Amino acid sequence: MSPHNLRLFAAALLAGQALAVGDSPTAPTIDRQDKQFLSRAARRACQQYLRDQTIYSSHYTPPDLKDTMCEVIVTLRGDRLLLGIGAAGPGPIVRTTIEAAVAAARSDERNVDWRTHDVAKLLIEIEAVGSPIALDLGDGWLEPAIVDRVFEPGVDGFSVSRGGAAKRVCPSELSIKNLRASDAIKPALERLPGSTETPSLARFRSTHWYQPTAGSDVVPLRRGLTLVTNDEVTADSVAKTIGDLADYLVYRRRPSGSFAYEYEPAADAYTDADDHVHQAGAAWTLATAAGFLRRAPLLDAAGRSVEAHLARLQPIAGAQDAAFIATANERNKLGVTAQIALAMSAHPDSGHHAVNRARLALGMLWLQKPSGEFITAFPPARRLSGGDVYPGMALLALCEEYKDQPDQRIQGAFNLAFDFYRREFDRRPTLSGAMWLAQPFARMAVLANRREFARFAFSLADRLVAHQLTPATSPWPELHGGVLPNTATLPDIETAVCLAAWSEAIVAARKFGDTERVACYETAARAAARFVLQLQVRESETYHMRVVTDALGGMRTSVADNRLRLENIQYALLGLIKFHETVLSSGG
């Protein structure tokens, strides 16, 4: 398919992702100036009530708010502590905001000593709730597979009612607590009084913002995020993000040399989860960042990380000079060996590891079957998951070895892999296969002047373009640039892997004079970089966190999944570095 038609194909492909159930709810329309006015009214209401227990009254309503009737929730925070929450309405928005603010200030049940707080310095958070629309999901209204397809994550809230009682859960609560609608509906129902009546479910949307202190500008939020604009994707901003992410990765490094795998801001805790493949990926990422940033602490940390993995170097019986990286659980995945080989290649002192790089390259070649397929693990576990991903990592590592030491065995391995994975992708196309295989075939096309490799890489990159959200295929600006998998409702951090794939494809398209694809992939890469930047936790988004150091600067899994995993940092750093080198540094 020509790149000229990719966007039209994407619109048709993505139009069927959401499950339409009746009319979509709408949020109240409130511009920035009116949000400022409502924040000021809420603050004055709190000040007056706390001063003399009287109710503040506003004698003015902005023209655009005169007909706005809705429910309002006001939350008060001081020194990052939750001090009070109040709700009021539905009713005229100005009056309702004042009533909700007073309700929040009546916080005796929270044992808050308001005398210790300067109201002018309180953070005031406001959520204006739109009218709910009833949902009829039949018998499936508690089934996650059904419920989560009809709720826009982080945008839709819900109310569940039974026997005259109702419980409302706002989008902001779902975002802060990192919950899907299906996670929250049943607990909400259990908090309602018992009744034999069938419960009813409705969804709604809200307009959400906060004002940090009196007189400061308001901060609009959606899905708990502040919007990153296209204009913010610059060489300087991307370079700063790369530096900040590298520092954050080092921060996640344990005294043992491994990395804390997953942090959940909602629980303010690290989980016990871990993953050998992503620990190896962190070593590759550190080495790549060290080469890009040339910071001594990164160089040292990357070197130590590589050496720690090389301590588990194992020879392969019967394969002269070949080796792999063993793991403690004996699930010796190809992805671990491939990424440590890539880490040694990326490190500025890569020549120091030439012998071990060659041994790992021979080990990866040993895993390739005569058909061209790569087995995904070394003995004793020879075939594991990762069939779409690990072969791409291995081929990328072999590219790096070929770049420094051209070898016909590597050329032969690529020829076999080209025949096998091209047929396999035609038979069973996957986005994970496209994003990981496009990178090595585009790179080897340039290194070995192989136009057929470039054509295969382009076909993979084109498929990724067809799955990218744009203003034509999504109404949500925070999602634009993200790549939407077939089975998901939201794009996620793997968009950063697509960013790396497009960046490699740009280099190949330039070499072979395909100017149309250069332009197409540069457009896709810029949009993907914006989306990746959107996933980073920024200061303005930590307003509800008691302690921010473990989250600030990290990378979310998606715009509705706040888990900060190790691979999120890896994918973002590698994709942004490749994008900076390929597009931003070249004047593209």
Secondary structure by P-SEA (a helix, b strand, c coil): ccccaaaaaaaaaaccccccccbbbbcccccaaaaaaaaaaaaaaaaaaaaccbbbbbccccccccccbbbbbbbbbccccccbbbbbccccaaaaaaaaaaaaacccccccccccccccccbbbbbbbcbbbbbcccccccccccccccccccccccccccccccccccaaaaaaacccccccaaaaaaaccccccbbbbbbbbbbbccccccccbbbbbcccccccccccccaaaaaaaaaaaaaaaaaacccccccccccccccccccccccaaaaaaaaaaaaaaaaaaccaaaaaaaaaaaaaaacccccccccccbbbbbcccccccaaaaaaaaaaaaaccccccaaaaaaaaaaaaaaaccccccccccccccccccccccaaaaaaaaaaaaaaacccaaaaaaaaaaaaaaaaaaaacccaaaaaaaaaaaaaaaaaaccaaaaaaaaaaaaaaaaaccccccccccccccccccccccccccaaaaaaaaaaaaaaaaaaacaaaaaaaaaaaaaaaaaaaaaaccccccccccccccccccccccccccccccaaaaaaaaaaaaaaaaccccccc
